[in-house]
């Protein structure tokens, strides 16, 4: 079974990479492309956070330098490899808490093939954030093993690693602050259940790593955020009426899923199957046998899901952004893993066990295959990688591109040396240095999609006058026209 497990994990990982990594993903957009471009242009301390933001720490661009500068891969390939290696380490760390190889494989499917509505768990920061937290949890368990209790050097290495990983998780996502806080509190709670609180705690290295981590983490995050030119307030809570509106929007979204109006038929079926699983676990709860270690991790992930959900709902930032689905990917990860932990410790008859496993397998398979179905048959109705589509721009040679945000950075990521692209000056310009590079190119092209109704004879961008130079044409699935600068 162990051999089958490794083969299955490897296959799931490779298939997910083939479908969803930045090299192949058909719905890759300019937000994804920024991470690619940050690898290409990376410089510290300027790029500690996602361009134009004081959130989403640049862990992938930082680690991606190894593949980009040492192994000389392209920025695009470096991003894909770095991103998926982090996800793979996170998956392995999570699976270490599951006894059954069946449930380890099930988690890999949940992790690498999420439902369409929650695809951002592997596209954006959530998967990276929880990979770091999962690795930290694994190291917590390893630290408590009897065989290393007398190896002080190794114990300090582990404590230092945990400290760095938890700081990095908060750097990657501010929401990880809640997860890290809960993790430390629960560790302390279970420690005090076994040990009395005495002055001997002041001789424990764990205390000083915790205090040092809080101080160093605060100073680092504070420094990184102060470098950002676009600071936002994410900590304001909504008033009662706004929370009510947020709940209505969220409720309507859930209603659309369960009534098959969301345009994601497989996700709707998946949701009903999840409800069935939850009902089964509730009715079989008396047959679940949990040891103290498992209780700790179930408590952590359930509280993590609950606290984050509440904070997301009452956050004014959530309402201002239209209650986007990507904010709930953290809850998806935590709840899914908690359900698997319960299922993994269910003691019942063989027939009941097989029925439950069949339902769970059908659920995750439905969610995963539904995403593939949506991409192929609903939107964008193709499996052609987005970078291959926009790669057509390389035929134009060394060029600059100005467009609406969603058509900007994505056109540059196949070859940032050849193609310099920026959003127009009325859109969200994440890096003005690249905007300057656009005007250093001899040939400049305008993409009108989602921005202009027609190509004007002249237009002004970033204080420069551009004159239309030729007829419009179509390339890279965009309507394009060449313009020349007025010197």
Phi, psi and omega per residue, in radians:
X1 nan -0.608 -3.131
X2 -1.096 -0.714 3.126
X3 -1.130 -0.738 3.099
X4 -1.077 -0.672 3.129
X5 -1.040 -0.857 -3.109
X6 -1.134 -0.671 3.092
X7 -1.130 -0.766 -3.130
X8 -1.115 -0.790 3.136
X9 -1.080 -0.768 3.127
X10 -1.073 -0.729 -3.133
X11 -1.172 -0.783 3.122
X12 -1.063 -0.769 3.130
X13 -1.061 -0.843 -3.094
X14 -1.173 -0.678 3.116
X15 -1.143 -0.749 3.111
X16 -1.086 -0.747 3.100
X17 -1.037 -0.737 -3.124
X18 -1.158 -0.580 -3.103
X19 -1.586 -0.672 -2.891
X20 -2.075 -0.120 3.107
X21 -1.240 2.856 -3.075
X22 -1.090 -0.354 3.098
X23 -1.231 -0.474 -2.980
X24 -2.227 -0.210 -2.986
X25 -1.164 2.139 -3.095
X26 -1.246 -0.325 -3.092
X27 -1.894 0.372 3.075
X28 -0.977 2.375 -3.109
X29 -2.249 -3.045 -3.056
X30 -1.172 -0.492 3.046
X31 -1.112 -0.788 3.059
X32 -1.071 -0.712 -3.068
X33 -1.147 -0.492 3.132
X34 -1.035 -0.712 3.115
X35 -1.072 -0.654 3.092
X36 -1.137 -0.837 -3.114
X37 -1.164 -0.541 3.110
X38 -1.157 -0.587 3.049
X39 -1.112 -0.730 -3.115
X40 -1.169 -0.737 -3.039
X41 -1.758 0.110 -2.888
X42 -0.935 2.281 3.026
X43 -2.664 2.440 3.132
X44 -1.777 2.604 0.015
X45 -1.565 0.099 -3.045
X46 -0.968 -0.640 -2.993
X47 -1.841 0.586 3.113
X48 -1.178 -0.503 3.086
X49 -2.117 2.782 3.059
X50 -0.837 2.302 -3.065
X51 -0.822 2.285 3.055
X52 1.371 0.177 -3.103
X53 -2.367 2.832 2.982
X54 -1.967 0.617 3.081
X55 -2.585 2.984 -3.102
X56 1.115 1.348 3.131
X57 -1.018 2.585 -2.977
X58 -1.541 0.951 3.141
X59 -1.143 -0.771 -3.125
X60 -1.128 -0.844 3.061
X61 -1.028 -0.597 3.141
X62 -1.181 -0.930 -3.134
X63 -1.193 -0.543 3.138
X64 -1.066 -0.331 3.105
X65 -1.073 -0.494 3.121
X66 -1.067 -0.836 -3.116
X67 -1.331 -0.560 -3.082
X68 -1.344 -0.817 -3.044
X69 -1.671 -0.561 -3.118
X70 -1.496 -0.882 -3.087
X71 -1.633 -0.067 3.036
X72 1.099 0.509 2.991
X73 -1.289 2.828 3.040
X74 -1.181 2.816 3.108
X75 -1.053 -0.650 -3.135
X76 -1.118 -0.845 3.124
X77 -1.153 -0.668 3.134
X78 -1.089 -0.716 3.116
X79 -1.131 -0.782 -3.103
X80 -1.092 -0.805 -3.113
X81 -1.159 -0.824 -3.128
X82 -1.042 -0.850 -3.111
X83 -1.017 -0.836 -3.063
X84 -1.326 -0.485 3.050
X85 -1.162 -0.692 3.080
X86 -1.107 -0.775 3.114
X87 -1.086 -0.672 3.138
X88 -1.141 -0.773 3.106
X89 -1.088 -0.680 3.090
X90 -1.117 -0.735 3.130
X91 -1.093 -0.771 3.129
X92 -1.103 -0.727 3.131
X93 -1.107 -0.788 3.101
X94 -1.049 -0.818 -3.043
X95 -1.136 -0.361 3.134
X96 -1.139 -0.317 -3.141
X97 -1.549 -0.076 -3.132
X98 -1.816 2.366 -3.130
X99 -1.380 -0.829 -3.023
X100 -1.355 2.305 3.070
X101 -1.133 -0.511 3.086
X102 -1.036 -0.848 -3.107
X103 -1.272 -0.442 3.022
X104 -1.108 -0.748 3.118
X105 -1.181 -0.713 3.108
X106 -1.026 -0.751 3.132
X107 -1.124 -0.652 3.118
X108 -1.055 -0.672 3.090
X109 -1.161 -0.784 3.098
X110 -1.006 -0.734 -3.038
X111 -1.265 -0.837 -3.029
X112 -1.651 -0.275 3.127
X113 -2.302 1.186 -3.136
X114 -1.260 2.839 3.039
X115 -1.060 2.735 -3.083
X116 -0.927 -0.719 -3.080
X117 -1.147 -0.349 -3.071
X118 -2.100 0.413 -3.092
X119 -1.089 -0.409 -3.128
X120 -1.154 -0.199 3.096
X121 -1.096 -0.468 3.064
X122 -1.933 -0.078 3.136
X123 -1.643 -0.639 -3.062
X124 -1.953 -2.432 -2.922
X125 -1.535 -0.360 -2.996
X126 -1.044 -0.814 -3.133
X127 -1.090 -0.687 3.110
X128 -1.158 -0.797 3.123
X129 -0.996 -0.859 -3.094
X130 -1.308 -0.394 3.010
X131 -1.113 -0.781 3.132
X132 -1.121 -0.711 3.129
X133 -1.172 -0.726 3.135
X134 -1.111 -0.733 3.107
X135 -1.110 -0.677 3.089
X136 -1.090 -0.758 3.114
X137 -1.078 -0.735 3.102
X138 -1.050 -0.753 -3.134
X139 -1.185 -0.573 3.033
X140 -1.013 -0.799 -3.138
X141 -1.146 -0.784 -3.119
X142 -1.108 -0.640 -3.136
X143 -1.065 -0.525 -3.079
X144 -1.557 0.024 3.140
X145 -1.221 2.507 -3.070
X146 -1.082 -0.614 -2.999
X147 -1.206 -0.259 -3.139
X148 -1.954 0.117 -3.063
X149 -1.088 -0.481 -3.132
X150 -1.727 0.019 3.122
X151 -1.728 1.498 -3.025
X152 -1.150 -0.600 3.130
X153 -1.084 -0.842 -3.141
X154 -1.115 -0.668 3.134
X155 -1.101 -0.699 3.108
X156 -1.198 -0.646 3.086
X157 -1.072 -0.758 -3.134
X158 -1.148 -0.795 3.130
X159 -1.082 -0.720 3.109
X160 -1.130 -0.699 3.133
X161 -1.121 -0.784 3.106
X162 -1.039 -0.779 -3.131
X163 -1.044 -0.814 -3.132
X164 -1.133 -0.748 -3.117
X165 -1.113 -0.726 -3.124
X166 -1.227 -0.654 3.054
X167 -1.109 -0.756 3.137
X168 -1.093 -0.638 3.140
X169 -1.121 -0.677 3.100
X170 -1.227 -0.620 3.067
X171 -1.094 -0.755 3.135
X172 -1.139 -0.715 -3.114
X173 -2.576 2.178 3.116
X174 -1.020 -0.527 -3.119
X175 -1.129 -0.354 3.121
X176 -1.154 -0.293 3.095
X177 -1.010 -0.691 3.100
X178 -1.139 -0.804 -3.124
X179 -1.088 -0.763 -3.126
X180 -1.147 -0.739 3.117
X181 -1.052 -0.830 3.123
X182 -1.087 -0.715 -3.128
X183 -1.062 -0.785 -3.130
X184 -1.207 -0.701 3.130
X185 -1.123 -0.741 -3.134
X186 -1.193 -0.666 3.066
X187 -1.056 -0.754 3.131
X188 -1.139 -0.734 -3.117
X189 -1.054 -0.826 -3.118
X190 -1.262 -0.479 3.047
X191 -1.161 -0.753 -3.111
X192 -1.268 -0.342 3.064
X193 -1.197 -0.467 -3.106
X194 -1.783 -0.620 -3.055
X195 -2.045 2.500 3.059
X196 -1.349 2.584 3.112
X197 -1.409 1.891 -3.140
X198 -2.279 3.104 -3.141
X199 -1.159 -0.244 3.126
X200 -1.120 -0.315 3.131
X201 -1.092 -0.446 -3.141
X202 -1.288 -0.143 3.060
X203 -1.732 0.010 -3.121
X204 -1.478 2.231 3.109
X205 -1.128 -0.445 3.140
X206 -1.018 -0.667 -3.133
X207 -1.072 -0.767 -3.047
X208 -1.351 -0.543 3.017
X209 -1.174 -0.655 3.107
X210 -1.130 -0.877 -3.139
X211 -1.111 -0.762 3.120
X212 -1.107 -0.682 3.114
X213 -1.115 -0.685 3.112
X214 -1.096 -0.803 -3.109
X215 -1.172 -0.877 -3.117
X216 -1.125 -0.739 3.126
X217 -1.072 -0.774 3.137
X218 -1.087 -0.807 -3.113
X219 -1.102 -0.725 -3.131
X220 -1.169 -0.861 -3.130
X221 -1.101 -0.736 3.122
X222 -1.062 -0.775 3.129
X223 -1.103 -0.810 -3.107
X224 -1.107 -0.736 -3.132
X225 -1.181 -0.607 3.137
X226 -1.181 -0.358 3.101
X227 -1.340 -0.351 -3.102
X228 -1.270 2.410 3.118
X229 -1.566 -0.150 -3.100
X230 -2.187 1.412 -3.078
X231 -1.510 2.416 -3.141
X232 -2.178 2.696 3.099
X233 -1.763 1.880 -3.132
X234 -1.752 -0.014 -2.984
X235 -1.717 -0.074 -3.122
X236 -1.313 2.264 3.093
X237 -1.594 2.603 -3.128
X238 -1.326 2.764 2.998
X239 -1.388 3.088 -3.035
X240 -1.026 -0.783 -3.095
X241 -1.150 -0.644 3.130
X242 -1.208 -0.713 3.072
X243 -1.050 -0.716 3.107
X244 -1.048 -0.767 3.122
X245 -1.133 -0.682 3.097
X246 -1.069 -0.781 3.134
X247 -1.128 -0.619 3.114
X248 -1.152 -0.783 3.120
X249 -1.085 -0.786 3.133
X250 -1.119 -0.767 3.129
X251 -1.080 -0.706 3.106
X252 -1.116 -0.663 3.106
X253 -1.114 -0.766 3.105
X254 -1.131 -0.716 3.126
X255 -1.071 -0.728 3.127
X256 -1.071 -0.637 3.139
X257 -1.166 -0.846 -3.067
X258 -1.292 -0.295 3.100
X259 -1.836 0.239 3.079
X260 1.035 0.590 3.098
X261 -1.856 0.094 -3.048
X262 -1.535 -0.064 -3.092
X263 1.295 0.295 3.113
X264 -2.341 1.345 -3.025
X265 -1.010 -0.694 -3.128
X266 -1.188 -0.608 3.099
X267 -1.137 -0.611 3.101
X268 -1.129 -0.812 3.104
X269 -1.097 -0.764 3.110
X270 -0.960 -0.754 -3.104
X271 -1.110 -0.727 3.100
X272 -1.129 -0.671 3.126
X273 -1.168 -0.636 3.079
X274 -1.089 -0.722 3.099
X275 -1.061 -0.750 3.120
X276 -1.061 -0.768 3.128
X277 -1.055 -0.779 3.142
X278 -1.082 -0.726 3.112
X279 -1.111 -0.751 3.126
X280 -1.062 -0.781 -3.136
X281 -1.099 -0.700 3.117
X282 -1.081 -0.788 -3.121
X283 -1.264 -0.429 -3.128
X284 -1.744 0.184 -2.999
X285 -1.014 -0.617 -3.121
X286 -1.139 -0.318 -3.131
X287 -1.682 0.099 3.127
X288 -1.604 2.173 -3.126
X289 -1.941 1.930 -3.074
X290 -1.966 2.293 2.983
X291 -1.484 3.031 -3.066
X292 -1.089 -0.660 -3.128
X293 -1.113 -0.780 3.139
X294 -1.183 -0.667 3.091
X295 -0.999 -0.699 -3.129
X296 -1.075 -0.791 -3.081
X297 -1.311 -0.595 3.053
X298 -1.124 -0.753 3.113
X299 -1.048 -0.768 -3.127
X300 -1.067 -0.875 -3.049
X301 -1.248 -0.576 3.070
X302 -1.185 -0.792 3.104
X303 -1.131 -0.685 3.113
X304 -1.033 -0.827 3.128
X305 -1.084 -0.777 -3.080
X306 -1.171 -0.862 -3.101
X307 -1.105 -0.775 -3.127
X308 -1.138 -0.693 3.116
X309 -1.073 -0.795 -3.138
X310 -1.087 -0.801 -3.113
X311 -1.115 -0.711 3.106
X312 -1.084 -0.746 -3.113
X313 -1.157 -0.686 -3.079
X314 -1.567 -0.061 3.132
X315 -1.316 2.310 3.098
X316 -1.184 -0.519 3.119
X317 -1.083 -0.663 3.111
X318 -1.073 -0.795 -3.133
X319 -1.131 -0.774 -3.111
X320 -1.083 -0.476 -3.139
X321 -1.682 0.160 3.039
X322 1.415 0.407 3.131
X323 0.900 1.075 -3.084
X324 -1.224 2.596 -3.093
X325 -1.110 -0.520 -3.066
X326 -1.106 -0.399 -3.140
X327 -1.190 -0.322 -3.046
X328 -1.767 0.141 3.126
X329 -1.171 -0.525 3.101
X330 -1.116 -0.759 3.108
X331 -1.095 -0.694 3.104
X332 -1.011 -0.810 -3.108
X333 -1.136 -0.853 -3.073
X334 -1.146 -0.803 -3.132
X335 -1.125 -0.754 -3.133
X336 -1.044 -0.757 -3.099
X337 -1.235 -0.653 3.097
X338 -1.087 -0.717 3.111
X339 -1.086 -0.716 3.124
X340 -1.172 -0.637 3.091
X341 -1.109 -0.746 3.065
X342 -1.054 -0.856 -3.081
X343 -1.107 -0.620 -3.095
X344 -1.169 -0.364 -3.110
X345 -1.959 0.346 3.121
X346 -1.457 2.140 3.133
X347 -1.891 1.913 -3.120
X348 -2.646 -3.018 -3.128
X349 -1.187 2.751 -3.124
X350 -1.024 -0.733 -3.140
X351 -1.082 -0.797 3.127
X352 -1.107 -0.726 3.130
X353 -1.062 -0.771 -3.133
X354 -1.140 -0.660 3.112
X355 -1.126 -0.805 -3.135
X356 -1.094 -0.757 3.129
X357 -1.110 -0.652 3.125
X358 -1.131 -0.742 3.122
X359 -1.108 -0.774 -3.125
X360 -1.132 -0.756 3.106
X361 -1.086 -0.752 3.120
X362 -1.096 -0.640 -3.122
X363 -1.132 -0.939 -3.081
X364 -1.206 -0.571 3.092
X365 -1.145 -0.724 3.117
X366 -1.095 -0.789 3.125
X367 -1.091 -0.764 -3.110
X368 -1.218 -0.803 -3.119
X369 -1.203 -0.478 3.129
X370 -1.107 -0.621 3.116
X371 -1.152 -0.762 3.104
X372 -1.088 -0.707 3.122
X373 -1.101 -0.803 -3.115
X374 -1.042 -0.769 -3.115
X375 -1.150 -0.714 -3.075
X376 -1.340 -0.652 -2.965
X377 -2.045 -0.199 -3.130
X378 -1.997 -0.999 3.094
X379 -2.854 2.243 0.116
X380 -1.573 0.203 3.118
X381 1.131 0.568 3.087
X382 -2.763 2.652 3.021
X383 -1.854 0.200 3.067
X384 -1.166 2.165 -3.138
X385 -0.990 2.427 -3.136
X386 -1.052 -0.644 -3.129
X387 -1.174 -0.448 3.064
X388 -1.273 -0.677 3.126
X389 -1.103 -0.943 -3.104
X390 -1.310 -0.236 3.092
X391 -1.105 -0.269 3.084
X392 -1.051 -0.435 -3.138
X393 -1.109 -0.349 3.127
X394 -1.135 -0.348 3.098
X395 -1.128 -0.386 -3.094
X396 -1.473 -0.071 3.104
X397 1.427 -2.616 -3.121
X398 -1.330 1.898 -3.017
X399 -2.426 2.888 2.955
X400 -2.029 2.544 -3.109
X401 -2.278 2.387 3.024
X402 -2.166 2.328 -3.059
X403 -2.776 -3.058 2.944
X404 -1.241 2.743 -2.987
X405 -0.888 -0.851 -3.003
X406 -1.237 -0.189 3.055
X407 -1.888 0.186 -3.014
X408 -1.637 -1.464 -3.011
X409 -1.048 -0.490 -3.127
X410 -1.119 -0.556 -3.126
X411 -1.289 -0.351 -3.095
X412 -1.552 -0.513 -2.955
X413 -1.102 -0.438 3.066
X414 -1.119 -0.524 3.113
X415 -2.759 1.467 -3.076
X416 -1.107 -0.404 3.096
X417 -1.266 -0.617 -3.086
X418 -1.532 -0.656 -3.042
X419 -2.032 2.077 3.065
X420 -1.847 2.115 -3.054
X421 -2.295 2.518 3.113
X422 -2.532 2.615 2.956
X423 -1.135 2.743 3.095
X424 -1.186 2.901 -3.006
X425 -1.223 -0.128 3.047
X426 -1.757 -0.006 3.123
X427 -1.785 -2.935 -3.096
X428 -1.556 1.719 3.122
X429 -1.523 1.964 -3.076
X430 -1.474 -0.451 -3.098
X431 -2.523 1.866 -3.087
X432 -1.286 -0.333 3.076
X433 -1.141 -0.662 3.097
X434 -1.207 -0.624 3.086
X435 -1.033 -0.678 3.085
X436 -1.164 -0.659 3.124
X437 -1.125 -0.555 3.112
X438 -1.014 -0.747 -3.079
X439 -1.378 -0.103 3.049
X440 -1.517 -0.134 3.130
X441 -1.438 2.529 3.136
X442 -1.185 -0.696 -3.117
X443 -1.921 2.171 -3.127
X444 -2.083 2.360 -3.141
X445 -2.147 2.524 3.090
X446 -1.903 2.318 3.005
X447 -1.798 2.151 -3.041
X448 -1.572 -0.307 -3.071
X449 -0.922 2.298 3.114
X450 1.109 0.234 -3.125
X451 -2.350 -1.087 -3.066
X452 -1.909 2.558 3.049
X453 -1.375 -0.682 3.083
X454 -2.444 2.903 3.072
X455 -1.495 1.987 -3.139
X456 -1.267 2.813 3.106
X457 -1.143 -0.522 3.087
X458 -2.615 2.706 3.028
X459 -2.719 2.718 -3.120
X460 -1.897 2.267 3.115
X461 -2.372 2.236 3.125
X462 0.937 0.647 3.102
X463 1.375 0.144 3.130
X464 -1.998 2.512 3.112
X465 -1.605 2.266 3.111
X466 -2.054 2.366 -3.131
X467 -1.982 2.349 3.132
X468 -1.037 2.367 -3.039
X469 -2.379 1.297 3.109
X470 2.089 -3.137 -3.095
X471 -1.551 2.678 3.112
X472 -1.281 2.725 3.121
X473 -2.642 3.039 -3.088
X474 -2.033 2.288 3.119
X475 -2.706 2.512 3.131
X476 1.049 0.543 -3.114
X477 1.095 0.507 -3.141
X478 -2.345 2.657 3.002
X479 -1.553 2.142 -2.934
X480 -2.298 2.607 3.044
X481 -2.561 2.490 -3.138
X482 -1.438 2.455 3.065
X483 -2.266 2.731 3.083
X484 -2.146 2.591 -3.130
X485 -1.341 2.547 2.978
X486 -1.687 1.914 -3.045
X487 -1.264 nan nan
